[in-house]
Amino acid sequence: EIRRSDWPRGMVSMNGPGADLEADTINNFCLFMSRVSAKTYIVLTAHAPALATYFGGIMQTS
């Protein structure tokens, strides 16, 4: 098993049904975020609470 501390920064570790798929989705999102321009990243970061709520809702319902 890969320990969380061994994962690249931004990786998410989860357990439970569908955890692998959710983790892959979030990790891909983190990779995407790391590639967007700094300006876009700052704008999206300003909306981070809304994104966190959105992703939190997905995790609770799945």
mmCIF file of the N, C-alpha and C atoms, coordinates in Angstrom:
data_MODEL
# 
_entry.id   MODEL 
# 
loop_
_atom_site.group_PDB 
_atom_site.id 
_atom_site.type_symbol 
_atom_site.label_atom_id 
_atom_site.label_alt_id 
_atom_site.label_comp_id 
_atom_site.label_asym_id 
_atom_site.label_entity_id 
_atom_site.label_seq_id 
_atom_site.pdbx_PDB_ins_code 
_atom_site.Cartn_x 
_atom_site.Cartn_y 
_atom_site.Cartn_z 
_atom_site.occupancy 
_atom_site.B_iso_or_equiv 
_atom_site.pdbx_formal_charge 
_atom_site.auth_seq_id 
_atom_site.auth_comp_id 
_atom_site.auth_asym_id 
_atom_site.auth_atom_id 
_atom_site.pdbx_PDB_model_num 
ATOM 1   N N  . GLU A 1 1  ? 0.841   -1.199 0.000   1.00 0.00 ? 1  GLU A N  1 
ATOM 2   C CA . GLU A 1 1  ? 0.000   0.000  0.000   1.00 0.00 ? 1  GLU A CA 1 
ATOM 3   C C  . GLU A 1 1  ? 0.874   1.245  0.000   1.00 0.00 ? 1  GLU A C  1 
ATOM 4   N N  . ILE A 1 2  ? 0.444   2.240  -0.742  1.00 0.00 ? 2  ILE A N  1 
ATOM 5   C CA . ILE A 1 2  ? 1.190   3.493  -0.795  1.00 0.00 ? 2  ILE A CA 1 
ATOM 6   C C  . ILE A 1 2  ? 0.776   4.368  0.377   1.00 0.00 ? 2  ILE A C  1 
ATOM 7   N N  . ARG A 1 3  ? 1.757   4.784  1.157   1.00 0.00 ? 3  ARG A N  1 
ATOM 8   C CA . ARG A 1 3  ? 1.444   5.686  2.266   1.00 0.00 ? 3  ARG A CA 1 
ATOM 9   C C  . ARG A 1 3  ? 1.172   7.075  1.719   1.00 0.00 ? 3  ARG A C  1 
ATOM 10  N N  . ARG A 1 4  ? 0.280   7.784  2.372   1.00 0.00 ? 4  ARG A N  1 
ATOM 11  C CA . ARG A 1 4  ? -0.110  9.102  1.892   1.00 0.00 ? 4  ARG A CA 1 
ATOM 12  C C  . ARG A 1 4  ? 1.103   10.025 1.779   1.00 0.00 ? 4  ARG A C  1 
ATOM 13  N N  . SER A 1 5  ? 2.067   9.902  2.711   1.00 0.00 ? 5  SER A N  1 
ATOM 14  C CA . SER A 1 5  ? 3.235   10.778 2.692   1.00 0.00 ? 5  SER A CA 1 
ATOM 15  C C  . SER A 1 5  ? 4.108   10.528 1.459   1.00 0.00 ? 5  SER A C  1 
ATOM 16  N N  . ASP A 1 6  ? 3.925   9.351  0.827   1.00 0.00 ? 6  ASP A N  1 
ATOM 17  C CA . ASP A 1 6  ? 4.710   9.023  -0.363  1.00 0.00 ? 6  ASP A CA 1 
ATOM 18  C C  . ASP A 1 6  ? 4.085   9.569  -1.640  1.00 0.00 ? 6  ASP A C  1 
ATOM 19  N N  . TRP A 1 7  ? 2.831   10.004 -1.557  1.00 0.00 ? 7  TRP A N  1 
ATOM 20  C CA . TRP A 1 7  ? 2.129   10.468 -2.752  1.00 0.00 ? 7  TRP A CA 1 
ATOM 21  C C  . TRP A 1 7  ? 2.593   11.864 -3.138  1.00 0.00 ? 7  TRP A C  1 
ATOM 22  N N  . PRO A 1 8  ? 2.520   12.193 -4.430  1.00 0.00 ? 8  PRO A N  1 
ATOM 23  C CA . PRO A 1 8  ? 2.841   13.561 -4.863  1.00 0.00 ? 8  PRO A CA 1 
ATOM 24  C C  . PRO A 1 8  ? 1.912   14.553 -4.183  1.00 0.00 ? 8  PRO A C  1 
ATOM 25  N N  . ARG A 1 9  ? 2.381   15.768 -4.041  1.00 0.00 ? 9  ARG A N  1 
ATOM 26  C CA . ARG A 1 9  ? 1.569   16.796 -3.392  1.00 0.00 ? 9  ARG A CA 1 
ATOM 27  C C  . ARG A 1 9  ? 0.263   16.981 -4.172  1.00 0.00 ? 9  ARG A C  1 
ATOM 28  N N  . GLY A 1 10 ? -0.837  17.141 -3.446  1.00 0.00 ? 10 GLY A N  1 
ATOM 29  C CA . GLY A 1 10 ? -2.116  17.338 -4.108  1.00 0.00 ? 10 GLY A CA 1 
ATOM 30  C C  . GLY A 1 10 ? -2.898  16.043 -4.250  1.00 0.00 ? 10 GLY A C  1 
ATOM 31  N N  . MET A 1 11 ? -2.239  14.919 -3.985  1.00 0.00 ? 11 MET A N  1 
ATOM 32  C CA . MET A 1 11 ? -2.940  13.650 -4.077  1.00 0.00 ? 11 MET A CA 1 
ATOM 33  C C  . MET A 1 11 ? -3.879  13.487 -2.885  1.00 0.00 ? 11 MET A C  1 
ATOM 34  N N  . VAL A 1 12 ? -4.972  12.778 -3.116  1.00 0.00 ? 12 VAL A N  1 
ATOM 35  C CA . VAL A 1 12 ? -5.964  12.588 -2.061  1.00 0.00 ? 12 VAL A CA 1 
ATOM 36  C C  . VAL A 1 12 ? -6.095  11.103 -1.773  1.00 0.00 ? 12 VAL A C  1 
ATOM 37  N N  . SER A 1 13 ? -6.070  10.752 -0.503  1.00 0.00 ? 13 SER A N  1 
ATOM 38  C CA . SER A 1 13 ? -6.231  9.351  -0.104  1.00 0.00 ? 13 SER A CA 1 
ATOM 39  C C  . SER A 1 13 ? -7.607  9.161  0.503   1.00 0.00 ? 13 SER A C  1 
ATOM 40  N N  . MET A 1 14 ? -8.363  8.170  -0.014  1.00 0.00 ? 14 MET A N  1 
ATOM 41  C CA . MET A 1 14 ? -9.714  7.917  0.495   1.00 0.00 ? 14 MET A CA 1 
ATOM 42  C C  . MET A 1 14 ? -9.954  6.423  0.630   1.00 0.00 ? 14 MET A C  1 
ATOM 43  N N  . ASN A 1 15 ? -10.929 6.091  1.456   1.00 0.00 ? 15 ASN A N  1 
ATOM 44  C CA . ASN A 1 15 ? -11.339 4.699  1.606   1.00 0.00 ? 15 ASN A CA 1 
ATOM 45  C C  . ASN A 1 15 ? -12.841 4.599  1.389   1.00 0.00 ? 15 ASN A C  1 
ATOM 46  N N  . GLY A 1 16 ? -13.309 3.412  0.997   1.00 0.00 ? 16 GLY A N  1 
ATOM 47  C CA . GLY A 1 16 ? -14.752 3.214  0.839   1.00 0.00 ? 16 GLY A CA 1 
ATOM 48  C C  . GLY A 1 16 ? -15.127 2.956  -0.605  1.00 0.00 ? 16 GLY A C  1 
ATOM 49  N N  . PRO A 1 17 ? -16.410 2.642  -0.846  1.00 0.00 ? 17 PRO A N  1 
ATOM 50  C CA . PRO A 1 17 ? -16.890 2.358  -2.198  1.00 0.00 ? 17 PRO A CA 1 
ATOM 51  C C  . PRO A 1 17 ? -16.646 3.530  -3.134  1.00 0.00 ? 17 PRO A C  1 
ATOM 52  N N  . GLY A 1 18 ? -16.078 3.264  -4.278  1.00 0.00 ? 18 GLY A N  1 
ATOM 53  C CA . GLY A 1 18 ? -15.847 4.318  -5.258  1.00 0.00 ? 18 GLY A CA 1 
ATOM 54  C C  . GLY A 1 18 ? -14.693 5.240  -4.894  1.00 0.00 ? 18 GLY A C  1 
ATOM 55  N N  . ALA A 1 19 ? -13.968 4.918  -3.834  1.00 0.00 ? 19 ALA A N  1 
ATOM 56  C CA . ALA A 1 19 ? -12.889 5.807  -3.380  1.00 0.00 ? 19 ALA A CA 1 
ATOM 57  C C  . ALA A 1 19 ? -11.819 5.966  -4.451  1.00 0.00 ? 19 ALA A C  1 
ATOM 58  N N  . ASP A 1 20 ? -11.464 4.863  -5.132  1.00 0.00 ? 20 ASP A N  1 
ATOM 59  C CA . ASP A 1 20 ? -10.424 4.941  -6.151  1.00 0.00 ? 20 ASP A CA 1 
ATOM 60  C C  . ASP A 1 20 ? -10.822 5.901  -7.267  1.00 0.00 ? 20 ASP A C  1 
ATOM 61  N N  . LEU A 1 21 ? -12.070 5.781  -7.710  1.00 0.00 ? 21 LEU A N  1 
ATOM 62  C CA . LEU A 1 21 ? -12.552 6.648  -8.785  1.00 0.00 ? 21 LEU A CA 1 
ATOM 63  C C  . LEU A 1 21 ? -12.581 8.104  -8.330  1.00 0.00 ? 21 LEU A C  1 
ATOM 64  N N  . GLU A 1 22 ? -13.070 8.342  -7.118  1.00 0.00 ? 22 GLU A N  1 
ATOM 65  C CA . GLU A 1 22 ? -13.123 9.704  -6.604  1.00 0.00 ? 22 GLU A CA 1 
ATOM 66  C C  . GLU A 1 22 ? -11.728 10.282 -6.454  1.00 0.00 ? 22 GLU A C  1 
ATOM 67  N N  . ALA A 1 23 ? -10.810 9.478  -5.913  1.00 0.00 ? 23 ALA A N  1 
ATOM 68  C CA . ALA A 1 23 ? -9.441  9.950  -5.716  1.00 0.00 ? 23 ALA A CA 1 
ATOM 69  C C  . ALA A 1 23 ? -8.798  10.267 -7.059  1.00 0.00 ? 23 ALA A C  1 
ATOM 70  N N  . ASP A 1 24 ? -9.023  9.399  -8.055  1.00 0.00 ? 24 ASP A N  1 
ATOM 71  C CA . ASP A 1 24 ? -8.470  9.652  -9.387  1.00 0.00 ? 24 ASP A CA 1 
ATOM 72  C C  . ASP A 1 24 ? -9.026  10.950 -9.958  1.00 0.00 ? 24 ASP A C  1 
ATOM 73  N N  . THR A 1 25 ? -10.319 11.163 -9.784  1.00 0.00 ? 25 THR A N  1 
ATOM 74  C CA . THR A 1 25 ? -10.955 12.375 -10.303 1.00 0.00 ? 25 THR A CA 1 
ATOM 75  C C  . THR A 1 25 ? -10.354 13.611 -9.658  1.00 0.00 ? 25 THR A C  1 
ATOM 76  N N  . ILE A 1 26 ? -10.213 13.574 -8.338  1.00 0.00 ? 26 ILE A N  1 
ATOM 77  C CA . ILE A 1 26 ? -9.673  14.731 -7.616  1.00 0.00 ? 26 ILE A CA 1 
ATOM 78  C C  . ILE A 1 26 ? -8.199  14.923 -7.931  1.00 0.00 ? 26 ILE A C  1 
ATOM 79  N N  . ASN A 1 27 ? -7.450  13.814 -8.045  1.00 0.00 ? 27 ASN A N  1 
ATOM 80  C CA . ASN A 1 27 ? -6.030  13.930 -8.370  1.00 0.00 ? 27 ASN A CA 1 
ATOM 81  C C  . ASN A 1 27 ? -5.853  14.518 -9.764  1.00 0.00 ? 27 ASN A C  1 
ATOM 82  N N  . ASN A 1 28 ? -6.691  14.088 -10.714 1.00 0.00 ? 28 ASN A N  1 
ATOM 83  C CA . ASN A 1 28 ? -6.630  14.651 -12.066 1.00 0.00 ? 28 ASN A CA 1 
ATOM 84  C C  . ASN A 1 28 ? -6.968  16.128 -12.042 1.00 0.00 ? 28 ASN A C  1 
ATOM 85  N N  . PHE A 1 29 ? -7.935  16.496 -11.199 1.00 0.00 ? 29 PHE A N  1 
ATOM 86  C CA . PHE A 1 29 ? -8.310  17.901 -11.062 1.00 0.00 ? 29 PHE A CA 1 
ATOM 87  C C  . PHE A 1 29 ? -7.131  18.706 -10.513 1.00 0.00 ? 29 PHE A C  1 
ATOM 88  N N  . CYS A 1 30 ? -6.430  18.122 -9.528  1.00 0.00 ? 30 CYS A N  1 
ATOM 89  C CA . CYS A 1 30 ? -5.256  18.797 -8.952  1.00 0.00 ? 30 CYS A CA 1 
ATOM 90  C C  . CYS A 1 30 ? -4.169  18.959 -10.007 1.00 0.00 ? 30 CYS A C  1 
ATOM 91  N N  . LEU A 1 31 ? -3.967  17.932 -10.831 1.00 0.00 ? 31 LEU A N  1 
ATOM 92  C CA . LEU A 1 31 ? -2.981  18.024 -11.903 1.00 0.00 ? 31 LEU A CA 1 
ATOM 93  C C  . LEU A 1 31 ? -3.363  19.125 -12.881 1.00 0.00 ? 31 LEU A C  1 
ATOM 94  N N  . PHE A 1 32 ? -4.653  19.166 -13.213 1.00 0.00 ? 32 PHE A N  1 
ATOM 95  C CA . PHE A 1 32 ? -5.140  20.200 -14.119 1.00 0.00 ? 32 PHE A CA 1 
ATOM 96  C C  . PHE A 1 32 ? -4.909  21.581 -13.511 1.00 0.00 ? 32 PHE A C  1 
ATOM 97  N N  . MET A 1 33 ? -5.238  21.724 -12.230 1.00 0.00 ? 33 MET A N  1 
ATOM 98  C CA . MET A 1 33 ? -5.064  23.005 -11.550 1.00 0.00 ? 33 MET A CA 1 
ATOM 99  C C  . MET A 1 33 ? -3.603  23.432 -11.552 1.00 0.00 ? 33 MET A C  1 
ATOM 100 N N  . SER A 1 34 ? -2.695  22.465 -11.453 1.00 0.00 ? 34 SER A N  1 
ATOM 101 C CA . SER A 1 34 ? -1.277  22.806 -11.399 1.00 0.00 ? 34 SER A CA 1 
ATOM 102 C C  . SER A 1 34 ? -0.758  23.284 -12.754 1.00 0.00 ? 34 SER A C  1 
ATOM 103 N N  . ARG A 1 35 ? -1.556  23.040 -13.809 1.00 0.00 ? 35 ARG A N  1 
ATOM 104 C CA . ARG A 1 35 ? -1.114  23.407 -15.154 1.00 0.00 ? 35 ARG A CA 1 
ATOM 105 C C  . ARG A 1 35 ? -1.753  24.688 -15.679 1.00 0.00 ? 35 ARG A C  1 
ATOM 106 N N  . VAL A 1 36 ? -2.804  25.143 -15.009 1.00 0.00 ? 36 VAL A N  1 
ATOM 107 C CA . VAL A 1 36 ? -3.449  26.362 -15.489 1.00 0.00 ? 36 VAL A CA 1 
ATOM 108 C C  . VAL A 1 36 ? -2.581  27.560 -15.150 1.00 0.00 ? 36 VAL A C  1 
ATOM 109 N N  . SER A 1 37 ? -2.829  28.656 -15.825 1.00 0.00 ? 37 SER A N  1 
ATOM 110 C CA . SER A 1 37 ? -2.014  29.846 -15.597 1.00 0.00 ? 37 SER A CA 1 
ATOM 111 C C  . SER A 1 37 ? -2.194  30.359 -14.177 1.00 0.00 ? 37 SER A C  1 
ATOM 112 N N  . ALA A 1 38 ? -1.211  31.087 -13.697 1.00 0.00 ? 38 ALA A N  1 
ATOM 113 C CA . ALA A 1 38 ? -1.255  31.609 -12.332 1.00 0.00 ? 38 ALA A CA 1 
ATOM 114 C C  . ALA A 1 38 ? -2.470  32.510 -12.126 1.00 0.00 ? 38 ALA A C  1 
ATOM 115 N N  . LYS A 1 39 ? -2.772  33.306 -13.133 1.00 0.00 ? 39 LYS A N  1 
ATOM 116 C CA . LYS A 1 39 ? -3.911  34.225 -13.007 1.00 0.00 ? 39 LYS A CA 1 
ATOM 117 C C  . LYS A 1 39 ? -5.215  33.450 -12.847 1.00 0.00 ? 39 LYS A C  1 
ATOM 118 N N  . THR A 1 40 ? -5.410  32.439 -13.690 1.00 0.00 ? 40 THR A N  1 
ATOM 119 C CA . THR A 1 40 ? -6.617  31.624 -13.602 1.00 0.00 ? 40 THR A CA 1 
ATOM 120 C C  . THR A 1 40 ? -6.655  30.908 -12.256 1.00 0.00 ? 40 THR A C  1 
ATOM 121 N N  . TYR A 1 41 ? -5.486  30.416 -11.819 1.00 0.00 ? 41 TYR A N  1 
ATOM 122 C CA . TYR A 1 41 ? -5.416  29.702 -10.545 1.00 0.00 ? 41 TYR A CA 1 
ATOM 123 C C  . TYR A 1 41 ? -5.850  30.609 -9.401  1.00 0.00 ? 41 TYR A C  1 
ATOM 124 N N  . ILE A 1 42 ? -5.411  31.865 -9.424  1.00 0.00 ? 42 ILE A N  1 
ATOM 125 C CA . ILE A 1 42 ? -5.778  32.816 -8.378  1.00 0.00 ? 42 ILE A CA 1 
ATOM 126 C C  . ILE A 1 42 ? -7.287  33.043 -8.380  1.00 0.00 ? 42 ILE A C  1 
ATOM 127 N N  . VAL A 1 43 ? -7.868  33.182 -9.575  1.00 0.00 ? 43 VAL A N  1 
ATOM 128 C CA . VAL A 1 43 ? -9.310  33.379 -9.673  1.00 0.00 ? 43 VAL A CA 1 
ATOM 129 C C  . VAL A 1 43 ? -10.053 32.167 -9.114  1.00 0.00 ? 43 VAL A C  1 
ATOM 130 N N  . LEU A 1 44 ? -9.616  30.958 -9.497  1.00 0.00 ? 44 LEU A N  1 
ATOM 131 C CA . LEU A 1 44 ? -10.272 29.749 -9.011  1.00 0.00 ? 44 LEU A CA 1 
ATOM 132 C C  . LEU A 1 44 ? -10.075 29.575 -7.511  1.00 0.00 ? 44 LEU A C  1 
ATOM 133 N N  . THR A 1 45 ? -8.898  29.967 -7.017  1.00 0.00 ? 45 THR A N  1 
ATOM 134 C CA . THR A 1 45 ? -8.621  29.852 -5.589  1.00 0.00 ? 45 THR A CA 1 
ATOM 135 C C  . THR A 1 45 ? -9.567  30.748 -4.789  1.00 0.00 ? 45 THR A C  1 
ATOM 136 N N  . ALA A 1 46 ? -9.939  31.883 -5.388  1.00 0.00 ? 46 ALA A N  1 
ATOM 137 C CA . ALA A 1 46 ? -10.878 32.790 -4.729  1.00 0.00 ? 46 ALA A CA 1 
ATOM 138 C C  . ALA A 1 46 ? -12.227 32.104 -4.530  1.00 0.00 ? 46 ALA A C  1 
ATOM 139 N N  . HIS A 1 47 ? -12.527 31.116 -5.380  1.00 0.00 ? 47 HIS A N  1 
ATOM 140 C CA . HIS A 1 47 ? -13.794 30.394 -5.289  1.00 0.00 ? 47 HIS A CA 1 
ATOM 141 C C  . HIS A 1 47 ? -13.616 29.025 -4.631  1.00 0.00 ? 47 HIS A C  1 
ATOM 142 N N  . ALA A 1 48 ? -12.474 28.832 -3.980  1.00 0.00 ? 48 ALA A N  1 
ATOM 143 C CA . ALA A 1 48 ? -12.165 27.540 -3.367  1.00 0.00 ? 48 ALA A CA 1 
ATOM 144 C C  . ALA A 1 48 ? -13.246 27.049 -2.396  1.00 0.00 ? 48 ALA A C  1 
ATOM 145 N N  . PRO A 1 49 ? -13.806 27.928 -1.546  1.00 0.00 ? 49 PRO A N  1 
ATOM 146 C CA . PRO A 1 49 ? -14.849 27.432 -0.622  1.00 0.00 ? 49 PRO A CA 1 
ATOM 147 C C  . PRO A 1 49 ? -16.033 26.804 -1.353  1.00 0.00 ? 49 PRO A C  1 
ATOM 148 N N  . ALA A 1 50 ? -16.443 27.428 -2.463  1.00 0.00 ? 50 ALA A N  1 
ATOM 149 C CA . ALA A 1 50 ? -17.558 26.877 -3.239  1.00 0.00 ? 50 ALA A CA 1 
ATOM 150 C C  . ALA A 1 50 ? -17.170 25.537 -3.847  1.00 0.00 ? 50 ALA A C  1 
ATOM 151 N N  . LEU A 1 51 ? -15.934 25.441 -4.353  1.00 0.00 ? 51 LEU A N  1 
ATOM 152 C CA . LEU A 1 51 ? -15.470 24.183 -4.925  1.00 0.00 ? 51 LEU A CA 1 
ATOM 153 C C  . LEU A 1 51 ? -15.400 23.102 -3.855  1.00 0.00 ? 51 LEU A C  1 
ATOM 154 N N  . ALA A 1 52 ? -14.913 23.470 -2.680  1.00 0.00 ? 52 ALA A N  1 
ATOM 155 C CA . ALA A 1 52 ? -14.812 22.504 -1.586  1.00 0.00 ? 52 ALA A CA 1 
ATOM 156 C C  . ALA A 1 52 ? -16.196 21.990 -1.200  1.00 0.00 ? 52 ALA A C  1 
ATOM 157 N N  . THR A 1 53 ? -17.168 22.893 -1.165  1.00 0.00 ? 53 THR A N  1 
ATOM 158 C CA . THR A 1 53 ? -18.540 22.501 -0.848  1.00 0.00 ? 53 THR A CA 1 
ATOM 159 C C  . THR A 1 53 ? -19.077 21.569 -1.929  1.00 0.00 ? 53 THR A C  1 
ATOM 160 N N  . TYR A 1 54 ? -18.765 21.893 -3.190  1.00 0.00 ? 54 TYR A N  1 
ATOM 161 C CA . TYR A 1 54 ? -19.218 21.088 -4.312  1.00 0.00 ? 54 TYR A CA 1 
ATOM 162 C C  . TYR A 1 54 ? -18.651 19.674 -4.231  1.00 0.00 ? 54 TYR A C  1 
ATOM 163 N N  . PHE A 1 55 ? -17.320 19.592 -4.057  1.00 0.00 ? 55 PHE A N  1 
ATOM 164 C CA . PHE A 1 55 ? -16.697 18.276 -3.984  1.00 0.00 ? 55 PHE A CA 1 
ATOM 165 C C  . PHE A 1 55 ? -17.118 17.531 -2.722  1.00 0.00 ? 55 PHE A C  1 
ATOM 166 N N  . GLY A 1 56 ? -17.321 18.278 -1.634  1.00 0.00 ? 56 GLY A N  1 
ATOM 167 C CA . GLY A 1 56 ? -17.776 17.642 -0.408  1.00 0.00 ? 56 GLY A CA 1 
ATOM 168 C C  . GLY A 1 56 ? -19.142 17.000 -0.604  1.00 0.00 ? 56 GLY A C  1 
ATOM 169 N N  . GLY A 1 57 ? -20.013 17.679 -1.356  1.00 0.00 ? 57 GLY A N  1 
ATOM 170 C CA . GLY A 1 57 ? -21.334 17.130 -1.640  1.00 0.00 ? 57 GLY A CA 1 
ATOM 171 C C  . GLY A 1 57 ? -21.246 15.863 -2.462  1.00 0.00 ? 57 GLY A C  1 
ATOM 172 N N  . ILE A 1 58 ? -20.329 15.845 -3.440  1.00 0.00 ? 58 ILE A N  1 
ATOM 173 C CA . ILE A 1 58 ? -20.151 14.654 -4.272  1.00 0.00 ? 58 ILE A CA 1 
ATOM 174 C C  . ILE A 1 58 ? -19.713 13.476 -3.408  1.00 0.00 ? 58 ILE A C  1 
ATOM 175 N N  . MET A 1 59 ? -18.769 13.730 -2.497  1.00 0.00 ? 59 MET A N  1 
ATOM 176 C CA . MET A 1 59 ? -18.240 12.646 -1.664  1.00 0.00 ? 59 MET A CA 1 
ATOM 177 C C  . MET A 1 59 ? -19.301 12.101 -0.724  1.00 0.00 ? 59 MET A C  1 
ATOM 178 N N  . GLN A 1 60 ? -20.178 12.976 -0.236  1.00 0.00 ? 60 GLN A N  1 
ATOM 179 C CA . GLN A 1 60 ? -21.194 12.523 0.714   1.00 0.00 ? 60 GLN A CA 1 
ATOM 180 C C  . GLN A 1 60 ? -22.286 11.707 0.024   1.00 0.00 ? 60 GLN A C  1 
ATOM 181 N N  . THR A 1 61 ? -22.588 12.034 -1.232  1.00 0.00 ? 61 THR A N  1 
ATOM 182 C CA . THR A 1 61 ? -23.698 11.366 -1.900  1.00 0.00 ? 61 THR A CA 1 
ATOM 183 C C  . THR A 1 61 ? -23.290 10.070 -2.584  1.00 0.00 ? 61 THR A C  1 
ATOM 184 N N  . SER A 1 62 ? -21.980 9.876  -2.796  1.00 0.00 ? 62 SER A N  1 
ATOM 185 C CA . SER A 1 62 ? -21.549 8.663  -3.514  1.00 0.00 ? 62 SER A CA 1 
ATOM 186 C C  . SER A 1 62 ? -21.222 7.525  -2.564  1.00 0.00 ? 62 SER A C  1 
# 
